[in-house]
Amino acid sequence: MDKDTFSKLKVADIKALFETEQALEILPLAQEDTRISVQKLAASYIKRQEKELKEQQRLMSMYDYEGMFYDQGMYHVAGVDEVGRGPIAGPVTVAAVILPPMTLIPGLNDSKKLTEEKRETLYDIIMKEAVAVSCISYGPEIIDELNIYEATRQAMYEAIRTLSVPAEAVVADAMKLPDLMIPVESIIKGDSKSANIAAASIIAKVTRDRYMKSLDDEYPGYGFGIHKGYYTELHKEAVEQQGVTPLHRKSFEPIKSIVRWVKPD
């Protein structure tokens, strides 16, 4: 397209062209155009491209840890993460996810940094793209029996073991997994540094949140769908007014002290 032809185009038409494969072709013409609105379209396009490039670079960097295993010919690398260690009610949920090497999923990140809507969207993408996914939840009984740390670790072992495609290596968010018979890398804040761990954090978070929301009908008034079992003011009031439920962890305060007050039948 020559300069004269371009100058006769309407701004709306130029805007539409910036959404096509002709964007790079018309960019110099738009930058030289005398119309301020057209120059702004060009500047906006450049900013979008820079943002997309930055996001692509971020996503590629999230395979740095997996890359160490890829270089050794191990391509089924499972990321493992948990959600629900802190609440006083509900399960601890662990997910293990194996993504195809270097799969770039826009927006993939630590689940805590994402909105609920974004997590739900990414959940569907991960489930579609993943080589294998396993999600395990351990309820209050197991947590109280083993302690939360050990329950989380055992859930991680089970999630890895039950993957439909065996993992050749594992990247885990902070947790040490000494009993694994395959290579494992424990990464501090791994859910923002590793693509597979980030994917696991999203699967675990969405799965647990959906479950906690489903409890609202069974345990009305507790607000499990709102606070997800964390000890908020709303949760505190519910426990004080309605008592402890089977969902509560008896080894966690203040439930531990409250249970002591309850007289046996």
N, C-alpha and C positions, 0 to 999 in steps of 0.2 A: 504494500500500500504506500502510495507516494504522499508527500506532505499536503498537496492541494486537496486530494481526495479526503484525507483525514480531517482537514480543517472544515470540511463541509458536513461532517458527521455531527449529529446531535449529542449532547452530553450523555443522555440516557443510553444511546447506542454505544458510546465509548465505554461507559460503565459496564455494559453487558459484555463487551469484547475483553475486558480485563478479567472476566470469569472464564475465558476460553483459552485454547492453546495459542491464540494470537497475541496474548498478553505481552510476551517479551518482544514481539515484533513491533507493537505499537507504543511500547514504553518510551523510546527516545522521541517519538513524535509528540506524545502527550507532554513530556517534559519541556519541549520547545514551543508548545502551543501557547498562544497569547491569553487564552481563557484561564482565569484563576481556578475555576471549578475543575477544569481538565488537569491542571497541574496538581491539584489536590488529589485527584484520582490516582495520578502517577505516584505521588508520595505515599498514599495509603497502600497502594499495591506493593511498593518496596518494603514498607513496614511489615506487611503481612508475610512477605517472603522471608524477611529476616527473622520474624517470630517463628515461622514454620521450620526454618533451618536450625534455629536455636533449640526448638523442641526435638527435632530429629537428632541433633548432637547429644542432647540430654538422654534420650531413649537409647541411643547407641552406647553411651557410657554406662548404662545400667546392665550391660552385658560384660563388663570388665572382669568380674569374678567368674562368671560362667565361662568366659573366654579362656581362662586358664585350663579348664577341663576340655573345652572344645579343641584346644591345641594338642591335647593328648588323645584325641579320638573318642572322647566321651561326650555324646551329644544329647543324651537323655539326662539332663540335670534338673533335679527337683528342687524347687524353692519351697521352704516350709515356714509358716508363721502362725501365730495364735491371736485370739482375741478373747477377752473375758477373764483375765487373771485378777483384775481389780474389783469387780462387783461383789456384793454380798449375797447375790442370788443368781440362779441360772447356771448354765454349763460354761466350761471353758471349751472353746472350739478351735480346732486346728485344721488347716488345709495344707495339702501338698499339691503343687502344680508343676507340670513339665510343659514348657512352651517350646515350640520349634526354635532352633537356634536363630538368633537375631530377628525375631518377630517384633516389629515395631508397632505397638498399639498406642496411638495418640492419647495422651492424658494419663497413661499408666503411672501410678505413683502410690506411695504409702496411703492406705485407706483412710487414715486419720486426716489427711490433707485434702480429701475429696468430699464433695457434698453427697448427700444420700442419693440424689438423682444421678449424679455422675457414677457413683459406685454401682448402682443398678444397671446402668448402661454398659459399664466395663465388665460387669459380671457376665452378661450375656455374650459379649465379645470373647472373653477369656474361655468360657465354656465351649464356644464354637471353635476357637483357634487352638486350644491346648491339645497336646498329645495325650495327656492323662491328667485327671483331677481326682483327688480323694479328700473327703472332709469328715472329720471325726469330732464328736462332742462327748465330753465326760461330765456327768451331772454332779450335783452336790454330794451324793453319797461317796463317790470315788474321790472327789476333792478332799472331803473330810477324812477319808481313810488314808490317803497317800500324802497329803498336803498339796497345795496348789502348784508348787514348782515341779514336784515329781509327777503329778497328774498331767501337767502340761507336757512334760518330756515323754511320758508314756503314750500320750495321744499323738505326739509327733512321730514316734516310732511306728505306731499303728497306721497313721496316715501314709507314711512312706511305704510301709509293708503292703498296704492294700491298693496301691496304684495299679491300674490295669496294665500299664507298661512299666516294667521294673526300672527304677532309677539306677543310673550308672555312677552318679555322684550327687551330692546334696549341698545346697547353700541354705543356711538356717539363720533366722534373725536372732542373734545373740546367744541362743541356747546351745550348750555343749551336748553333743550326742555321741558319747564315747562307745556305745555298744553297736554302732553301725559297722557293718563289714565292708562298706564302700567309702571312698573318700568323702570328706565333709569339711566345709568351710563355714565357721561361725562368724557372722558379720555384725558388728555393732551398728544399730540403726540400719539394718540390712533392707528394711522395707522401702527405703528411699534410695538405696544404692544398687539393688539387684532387681531385674525385671521379674524373675521367677518368684522371688520373695514378695515383691509388691503385688503380683497376681494372686499369690496365696493369701496375702493379707486382705485383699478385696473379697475373695471367695469366702473366707472365714467370717469376715465382718457382716457381709450380706446374709449369709446363712444363719448366723446367730441372731442378728437383728430381726429377721423374719420370724424366727422361732419365738423370740421374746414378745413380739407383737401378737403372735397367735395366742398367747397366754392371757390376754386381756379379758376374754370372755370367760375363761375358767377361773380367773382370780380378779374379778372386778374390784376396782378401787385402789389397786396397788400401783397402777401406772407403769407396768413392766414395758409396755410398748413405747413409753416416753423416755424413761431413764435407763432401760435395758438392764436393770438389776443393780446399777450403781447407787450408792448411798446418798441420794439427794435429799433435800428437805421434804419433797413430796413422798419419797420412799420412807423416810423416817416417820412421817405422820401416819402413813398407812400401816406400818408395823406397830406403832404405838396404839392405834385405834383398832386394828383387826388381828394383830398377832402375827406369829411366824408361820410361814407356809412350808411345804415340803421342798420348795425350790430354794429355800435359804440355806446358806452354808453355815453349819453349826460350829465350825472351827474358826469362823470369822467374827470379829467384833463389829457391831455390838450384839450380834445374834448369839454369840457364845455366852455372854453374860445373861442375856434374856432367857435363854434355854435353862440356865441354872435356876432361875426363879420359878420356872413352871413345876408345879407339884405333880407327881405321878398320879394316875387315876386310881 
